[in-house]
Amino acid sequence: MTSGSVVKSLETSGNPSKEPFPTAVISTSTSIQVHRASQIPLVVQAVANPTISAIFAKPISTGPPVNGIGSRPDHPVPRTGLVSQSGKVGTNKFYANFFLGGQTNPVWTHPYSLQWAKGRGAAGSWGMSISHIDANQRTYGPDPSANPVEYYINPINVQSIILSATELSSSAVLTMDSLTAFSANANLLPKAGATPAISFPLVQGMGFVTGQYKNVTPYIRSSVFFKTLTPLASPSKGVTKYRILLQDGNTWLLYARADNGTGLSLTAVSSSSIKAPGRFSGTIQIAKNPGAIPGNEATYDSCAGTYPKTLALSGSVAGKSGTYALSWARAGSTAGLLMFALPHHVQSLVTSSIKITSIKLQSTTKGMATGIIANSWTLSEPDLPTSIGFAPWDSATGSTHSLSAEAKMTILKAGKSDLAQDMDSQTNLDSMYFSGKALSKFATAVYAVHDLAGDISVASVGLSKLKTAFARFVSNKQENPLVYESQWGGIVSTAAYSTGDPNADFGNSYYNDHHFHWSYFVHTASIIAYLDPAWLTTTNKAWVNTLIRDAANPSTADPYFPQSRSFDWYHGHSWAKGLFDSFDGKDEESSSEDAFMSYAMKMWGHVVGDTAMEARGNLMLAVQKRALGNYFLLSSNNVNHPVNFINNKVSGILFENKVDHTTYFGANTEYVQGIHMLPINPSSAYTRDKVFVGQEWDRYFSNGRAGNVVGGWRGILYSNLALIDPKTAFSFFNVTDFDPQYLDGGASLTWYLALSAGLGGAS
């Protein structure tokens, strides 16, 4: 296709249109019955500054999931085209479209995308289509003249260059092998069971798209159509070079390197076809050179023949400083390895051992990608949030543990009411997400009463109820128990198995949102273990660790779970979409719940003494702070999104291929902005920059507009306001007739009062 296609509607498969909290108003009680005999001692939280190397090397465990969680070998989603491998497959990774559905949706390596042509398009090819989209090709809408526009979308199905072979036809199949957290091989076979004709190493950020030809006849196609094919001098020994000009005016470079050292002769036989005279074994590499800039072409020449196969992740922390390294296993020639860095990489790169080139290509949703020549990158985060604990925290004053007597009384009054609620009924739901939010709500209330209001007796009663409610999940007696399914390798809700509905519990059974869902349980467990270390039995600890292994396993040595299912160390944030194919790729709707998982991991690692986990949580939060500020939370000086989109202030749903200022459950302003706020917790003041929070408030909610928002969203907005104006926030929550309808199902009045008071609202 010459112009591609744009799907303007929101793709909702796997994303139920529910608000992210129950909408029923919780009735309040006036007091809680205190049994003075059952008290927990006053504890003082220590803040660690761990120094530890190799934070990704050691698995949390290599044993099976905790006893009590059953297992089964099947899953509703088939493993289409997957070659058997020892490690578990990442369900939420960039390459998933190639093993889901019809295998025809694109895969984004950034800045390029690849798509199995599968006989479609003007060329009718069965090869691998390669595309790169410039900013002037975007579609804006629904009103393109608006500022801000609601969305921008990059076209798909643009078949600029198609790497194929004459042996590929309608019997061709697509398989995948060697899948890791950062890479995979896609193979095109002439027919099922045959040897691959062409294999494509897929690595995030790869500088060239590389096709490994295996004794087949190269057949290069284009649905944009060729204008000229120009043979050029070899840039290095054994490398053949061609320059391709397409009818759309874009210049592409083709490099071929035969295994036997001979060249590759290509002839343009039509406006859509370039052919070789015979079989070829070796690599053909494709790169785009916007503007046909000679200097950039020389850089491509210097790197031709080399390509990445996979990536290894390493990292370490020393006090408040942390680094992580992306190191590529390379193949081909000895030339330099060209990879593309996203803006947040460029900001944090240690530049001593790399070469930053002048090559820049537009990415689909993350600004300009910059070409870097190096075998590995080291990225530095100098301000880890090591001082953040359970207490309200501000970058200027740190954590607040001491409040005025009046503030303590206010928090205690709310705490007695909140902790008198029926924890059992609010947490025993048919949704792991909603249940976890309720548990976390009560956990923060217990903490606030204990540590900030200082009433150990009331906190003890609440903690006892909380432990009882949590025990239901450890024993797997909730409405939809968890199960370990070995087909993909992970912990899932049985909701979809019992109902047949892939969307049940927000798609949890299909690996949607696991980092969101599990974060609330990990956070709750952290507070329980902090207040009562005796609760840390082998079973309780193993159950929580099992959830973390499912969403955030750090190591390839864990045989039961894929490495880093949710968090993408290339993009700097997580992807929420699981086993659902999508024409716009993976997506994330809630950047704040993404960061909450990192915070929960950090605190769990702290209370259980797992310094590597605590260090990973701190480092992830720092990387997320940087990525969120570049891609999700849009201050007025943002340069990575179009100028006519930035005034939305948040991305809304960030896909790999588009950005849509909406949510899956509605487009109300409070929904779209608020889903990037909740749950407001101590780390929110770290990831949500004060300048941004102020700009967003002025844009949407100042001058009384927040007071027009209904339901729990109003409480979310005012808790977020506490990050910059705690006095106004505290005044909103501290009224004798506070209406509980303004609290969402994952928040308590106790915590909102404690948070705003601790940030200075009650002084």
N, C-alpha and C positions, 0 to 999 in steps of 0.2 A: 504494500500500500504506500502511496506517496505522501499522504497527509496524516495517516493514522486515524485513530478513533478516540473519542472522549466519552466516558460514561459519567454524566453529571449527577445522576441519582446516587444516594448514599447506599452502599452495599451493606445490607443488614444481616446477612447470613452469619449465624453464630454470635450475634449481638442483640440480645433481647432488649426491647424498648421499655425497660423498667428504670425508675429512679434508683440511685444507689443507696437507698435506705428505706425501711418500711415507712409507710405514710401515716399509720395510726398514731394518735397522740397517746403517750404513756401517762397513765394517771399517777399522781404523786401521793406519797404518804407523809405524814407529819413527823414521824419519829421512827427510830429503829430500836429494837429491844437489845440492850447490852447485857451480856453475861460477863461480869468482871473476871470470872475465873479463866476465860479463854482469851488471853491476851498474847500479842506478839511483842517482842522486845523492840525498843527504839533502835533503829540501825541508821548509820550514817553512810551514805553512798560515797565510795571512793571513785575518783576519776583517774583513769589510767592513761599513760602516754607510752604505749608499748613500742618497743623496738624489735622488729622481727623481719627476717629475710624469708624468701621463698614462701610467700603467703598463699600461693596456689598449688604448691607441690604436694601437700599432704591431704588426703581425702578426710572428710569428717568421719567416715566409716567405710569399710568395704564389706560389711556384713549385710544380710537381707534386711528389709524394712522391719520396723518394730513388730513384735508379736502383738496380735490383736487386729492388725490390718490384714485382711485376707488377700489372696492372690488369685488371678485368673490369667489364662494365656491369650485371651482374645480382646479385640477392640473393634467397634463398628467401622472404623476407617481402615481400608486396606492399605498395605504397603506397596503401592503401585510402582513397579519398576525398580524397587530397591534390591540391590545385591546384598546378600547376607554379610554382616560384619560383626565383630566381637563387641564393639562399643555401642551404646545406645544412641539413637538418632534424635537430634534436636528438633522438637516439634514446632518451635516458634522461630526458627531460623530463616534467613533470607532466601534460602534455596528451596523452601518447602513447596512452592508452586509446581516444581518439577516432579513431585511424587503425589500430588493431590489432584483430585478431579480428573479432567481430561488432559492434564499436563501441558496445557497450552497457554496458561497465563505467564506473564514475564517474571524473571528473576533479576533483581537489581543488585549489581556488585558495586555500583557508584564509582565513577559517574556513568558507567555503561549499564545497559540492561540487555539481557539475552532472552530469547523466546523461541520455542520450537515452532517453526513455521507450519509444519504438519499439513502441507498441501494448500495452505491458505495464502491469500494475497495475490497480487498481480503476477508474481513470478511462479506461483504454484509449487514452490520448493518444499522439500522434506528435510532441509538442513536447519542450521541454527541461525536465527536472525539476530543481528546486532544493531542496537539503536543508541543514539545519544541525543538528548533533547536540549535545545538552546532556550533561553528565556523568552525569545520572541515567538516561540511555538506554543506557549501556554494558552490555556483558555481560562478566562476569569468570569465569575458570575455570582448570582444569577443576573445581576445588572453589571455589565463590564465597566460602565462609567462611574460606578459608585466608589467612594473612598471612605471606609474600607469596603472592598469586595468581600463576599462571604467565603469564597473558595477560589483556589487556583489549582488547575489540573494540567498535568503533562499528557500529551497524547500517547496512546499505546498502539501497537501493531504497525509501527513505522519500521519497515524492513529495509534499512539503509544498506547494509551488507549482510549477505547470507552465506555462511560457510557451509558448503555441502559437498557431495560427491555424486558422480553419476550412478553409483551403486545404490544410492538411497532413493526409494520410491514409496508407493503407498503401503508397502509391507513393513516400512521402517518402524522401529520402536525406540523409546527413550528409557534408558536405565540410569541408575545412580549408584556410586560406590564411594567408599572412603569419606563418609560424612563426619565432620567434626563441628565444633562450635563456630568455626571461622571459614570453613572451606568444604568443598565436595567436588567430585568428578561427575559430570554429565556425559553420557555416552549415547551416540546414535548408532544403532545396529541396522543392517539391511533387513533383517527379519528376526523374530524371536529366536533366541538360542544361538545366534551367530556371533562371531567376534566383532567387537566394536569397529565401525568404519572410522569414526572420528570421536575423540574424547576431548572434553573441554574442562580444564581445571578452573573451578569457580572459587575465587578468593576475593574477599571484600577489599576494594580499593585497587584492584589489579590495573596496571598501567596499559596493558594490551589485553585484548581478547585473543586467547591462544587456542587453536585447534590442533590436536595431535592426530595427524593422518596416519593410517595404518594399512599401507599397501592398497590404496584406493585412488580413484581418479578425481582430483580436485575439480569442483564445479562451483564457481562463485556466482551468486545471483544477487539481484537487487530489484525491489519493487518501487524504489525511488528512481531507478534507471541510471545507467552509466552514460556519462558524456564523453569522457576520455580515459584511456588506460595508458600510462606512460611508464615504460621501463627506465630505470635509473641505475647509476653505478652502484656496485655492491658497497654497503657501508662497512662491512667487515668480512673476514674470510668465511666463505661458506654461506653467506646470507644474500638472497636475491631480494631486490626492492622494486616495488611499483608504486606510483602515485595514481590515485583514482579520484577523478572529479565527477560528482554526481550532478544530475539535472537540477537539484535544489541549490547548487552552488557550493556545497560543502566538499572539502578535501579530506580524503582518507588515505592512509598509508598502509601498504601491505608488505610484509616481510616473510620470506620463506627460508627455512633452513632444513635441508635434507639430511637424513641420518647418515647417508653415505658421502656427504660433502659435495654432492653435485648441486647444480642450480635447479630452478623450477621455471619452465617456460609457460607463460600464460597468454592466451589470445582472446580478445573480445569478439564473440561470435554474434552478438546482438546487443541491443540496448539494455537487456536484462541478464545477459549471460557472459561469463568469462570461463574458459575451459583450459585444462592442461591436456597435453597430448597423450598422456599415459598415466600409469599408476605412480603413486608417490608415497613415501614414508618419511615423515618428518613433521615440522611444525609450520603452520601458517598463522601469522599474527596480524591483527588489525588494530589500528589506532586512528583517532580523528585529530586533525590539525586545523582547528578553526582559524579562518583567515589566511591559511596557507603560510604561516609565519616561518621564514627560513631558519631562524634560530631555534625555534621549537622543533622543527623537523630534524635539525642536527642532533638535538637531544634525544629524540626518538631513535635516530640512527645509532647513537652510542649505546643504547640499551637493547636494541633488537637482538633477538635470539635467546634472551633470558626471560624466564617467567616464574612466578611463585606456584608452589604446589599446595602448601598449607601453612599454618601459623602456629607458633607456640607462645603462650601467655606466661609472663612471669612478673613478679612484683615484690616490693618490700616497703616497709615503713620504718621511720626513725623519729620517734616523738611526733611532732606535728607535720612532718614532711613525709611524703610518699611518692614512689615512682612505680610505673608499670611499663613493661616492655612488650612490644609486638615484634616477634622475630620470625622471619619467613624461611621455610625450607624452599630452596630454589632449584631449578632445573634448566637444562639447555646450555647456553654458552657461558663464558666467563664475564660477559658484559655486565654493566651495572644494572641493578634491579630497580625498575621504575614502579612506584606505587603512588596512589593518590591519597592525600590527607584532606580531611574535612576541616572546617574552620576551628573547631575546638581542639583538634590535634595541633594545628599550626600555633595556636596560642600557648600550648604547653610543651611543645617539642624541645628536648635538649639538643641543640644544634651542632654540637662538637663533632659528631661522627656522621653527619648526613649532608647531602647537597640539596638545597631547595632550588628547584628549577623555575623558569618563567612560564612553564606550561600551566594553564588554568582552564578547567572545563566546568561548565555549569552542572551542579548536581540537581536532582529533581526537587528536593524539599529542604536542602541544607546549605544553600549558598554555593560559593565557588570552591571547587576541589583543586588542590595544588599538587603538582607533580613533585615527588621527593625521590631521590636516588639514595638508597641505603638498603642493607640487608636486614636491618632492624631499626625500630624507633624506640627511644626512651622518652617517656612523657612524665612530666613532673607536676605534682600537686603540693604546693608548699604550705597550705593552710588547712590541714585536716581538722575535722570537728571533734577533736579528742576530748574537749572540755564539756561537751554536751552530754547530759545524763537524762534523768527522768523529770527534773525540775524545769520550770520556765527558764529559758535561756535567751540572752541577747548578746550580739557580738561585742558590744561595748562594755557590758557589765558582767558577762558570764552567767552562770546559773544562780538563781535566787532560791535560797533555802529558808530565809527568815522573813516573816511578814509581821505587820502590826497586829496588835491584839484584836482590833476591830475587824481586820481582814480575816483573821483566823476564825473569829466567831461567824462571820458571814459564810465562809467556806464550810465550816462545820454544820451550820444549819442546813445548807443545801445538801451536804454529804449525808446527813441523817435521813433526809427525804429520799435521795437517790438510792442509797444502799438498803432502804426498806422496800424497794421495788421487788417484784417477783423476777429474780434473775433466771429461774428455771424456765418460765414460759417465754421470756424474751430471747433466750439463747437456744432453746430447743426448737429450731426451725427447720424447714426443708431446704435451706440454703446455707452452704458453708460460708458464703460471703456475709450474709446478714447475721448469722450466728456469731461469726468472728468479730464483726463490728460491735455487737452487743457485749460480748465478753470484754473487748478492749475498752469499751465505754466504762464498764464497771471497774475494770482494773485501774484506770486513771483516777476514778473517783476514790477508790480505796487508797491509792498512793497519796492523793491530795489530802485526804483526811488524816492519814498517818504522818506523812512527812511535813506537810505545809501547815495544816491546822493543828497538828500535834496531839490528836486524840487517838491514842493507841487502842483504847477499848472499843470505840465505834469501828475503827478500821479492822480490828480483829474479827468482829462479827461479819463485816462485809467480806473480808478475806475468806472466811470459812465458807460462806455461801458461794463465793467465786470459785473456790477449789472444787466444790461439789459440782458446780455447773461445768467446769472444765473437764472433770473426770469422765463425764459422759462421752466426750470425744476421744479421750485416751482409750476408753474401753470400746469405742466404735459402736456406741448404742444410739447415735443420733438418727434422725429420720431417714437420711440417705447416707449410709455408712461409706467409708472410704475403702478403696481396694487398690492393690498394686497390680497393674496389668503389664505383663511382660512383653506384649507385642511391640509397644513403643518404649516401654520402660519408665513408668511413673505412677504416682499416687493420684487417683482421680475419684471424684464422687460417683457413686453408683446410680445417680439420678437418671442419666440418659439410658443406662442399661435397663432400668425398671420402667421407664416411661416411653422410651423410643424417641424422645425429643432431644436433638443435639443441643438445643438452646437452654435446656434445663440448667438452673443455677448459673446463668450467664455463660454457658458453654464449658463449665468446669470439667465435665467428663471428656471433653475434646481438647483440653489443655489451654483453654482461654483463661487469662487473668489469674494464674496460680500465684504469682507474686503478690497480687492484690489480696487474694483470699487468705493465703497463709500468713501474710504480714500481721494480721490482727491476732491470730493465735500465738505467733512468736512473741509479739509485744506483750500480750496478756501473760504468757508464761514467764517472761522476763521480770515482770513486776511481782508475780507470785513468788518466784525464786529469790528475788531480791529481799522481799519482806519475810520470807520463810525458807531459808536455805535447806531445812530438813525436807521440804517438798521435792527436792531434786533427787528423787529415786532413779534407779536405773531405767525403769519403764517410762517415767515422765520425761526424762532427758532424751531418751531414744526416740520418743514419739515426736517431740519438737524437732529434733535433729533430722528426722525422716522428712518432715515438711521442708526444711531448709535444703536438704539434699535434692529433693524433687525440683525446687525452683532455682536453687543457687549452688548446686554442687560445684566446688572449686576445681576439682581434679579429674583428669582422665583415668585415674586409677580406681575410681568407684565403678564397679561392674554393673550396678543396678540403675544408674541414672546418667543422663547425658551431662556433659559439662555445661554449666551456666545456661540452663534452659531459657530463662527469661532475659537476663541482662546481656546486652550486646556490647562487648568491650571495644568494638570498632565505632559504633554509633554513640556510645556514652550514655545510653539509657536502655530500658527494656522494651520488648515488643509484647503486646498483650494477646495478639491473635494466635490461636493454636492451629488445630488441624482443619482449617477451612481454607480452601483455595480462594484467591482474591485477585481481581484484575488490577487492583492498586497496591498489592503487596501487604506486608505486615503493617500493623498500626498500633498506636497507643492513645488512649482517650484521657487518662488521668496520670499526669506527671507526678503529682503529689503522692499518690498511693504507691507509685514506683519508688520514690525516695523513702516512703515510710517503710517499705520492706528492708531497705538498706539500714535504716535507723533501727528497726526491730532486730535485725541480725547483729548489729553492733552491740546493742544492749544485751541480747542473749549471750553473745560471746563474752561480754564483760562479766555477767553474773555467774556464768559457769566456768570462767577461767580459761576460755579458749581464746588466747591472744591473737591467733591467726585469723579467726573469724571476726573478732573485734576490729582488727586492722583492715580486713577486707571491707567491713561495713563502713569504716571511716573513709577508706579510699573510694569506695563506690559513691558515697555521698558527695565527696569532693568532685569526682568526675561528673556526677549528675548535676551538681550546682553549675558547673561550667556548661554542660550540654543543655540544660534547661534554659539557661540565660541566652544561649545562642539560638535555640530552635523552638522552645515552647512558651516561654515567658518573655513577651516582646516589649522591651523598653523602647523609648522613642528613637534611640540611636542604633537599633538593630539593623544590620546590613545583610542578613542572610535570607530574609524574606522580601518579597516585592514591596515597594514603598506604598502601594495601594492596598496592602494587607496588614501592615504593622499596627495600625490603630485599632485593630481588634484586641490587642494587648495579650491575648493568648492564642495559641495555634488552633484550639479546638481539637479535633482528631487529626493527629499527624500520621499520615500514611507514608509509605516509601515513595509513592508517586503523586500524591496530592496532599493538600492541607485544606481542611474543611472546618470552618468556625461554627461547629454545631456539636451535639452529642447524639448518641444512639437513642436517647430517651426524650429528646426534645431540643428546641433551639432557644428557649428562654435565656436571657442574658445571664441570670443567676446560675442556670445549669452549666452553661458553657464556661463561665469564669470559675464557678464554684467547684467543678469537678477537678480543677487544677489546684484547689486549696485544701480540700479535705483529705485526711483528718488533720486539723491544725494541732501540731505537737511540738516538742522542744526543737526539733531539727528544722521546722518550717522557717524559723527566723534565719537559718543558715542558707537554705536553698532558695528562699523567696526574698530577693534583694529589696531593701527598703525603698529605694528609688522606684523600682518597678511597682511595688505594692501601692505606693502613693499615686503613681500615674494611673494605674488601673482603677483605683478608688475614685479619683477625680473624673475619669472617663465615664464611669458607669453608675457610681453609687453615692457620690457626695450630694450635699444640699438636700438631704432628706429622702433621696431616692431609695436608699436601702430599706427605709421604713415602709416602702410599698411592696416589698418582696414578701411573699407568703410562705408559711410552712417552715420546715427545718433549714431551708436555705438562708433565712434571715439570720439565724444563729451562726451559720457558717461564715457569712459575710462579716458579722461583727467580731467573731473570733479571729478572723484574718486581719481585721482593722487593729486588733490589739498589737500586731507586730509594729505598727507605726504610731498608733494613738491609743495606748492602753487605757487612758482615763475615760475616753468616750465609750470604749468597749466595756469597761467595768461598770460604768453608769448604766449601760443598756441592760446588762445581766443582773445588776444589783438593785432590783426593785422588789417590793414585797409581793406584788401581784404578778410576778413574771409568768408569762403564758407558756406552758410547756410545748405548745405547738411549734414554737420556734427552735426546738431542739430536734435534730435528726436522730435516727436510731443508733448512730454510732457516737453520740456525744452526750455529755452530762452537764448540767448546770454547775455542778461542783468543779469540774475541770475548767470550764470556761471562766468561772470566777477566779480560780487559782491561777490560771494562765495570765489573765489580764492584770490581776493584782501583782503577780510576780514580775511582770514586765514594767511595773511602775504605776499601774492604774489606781491603786488604793493608797498611794503615799500622799 
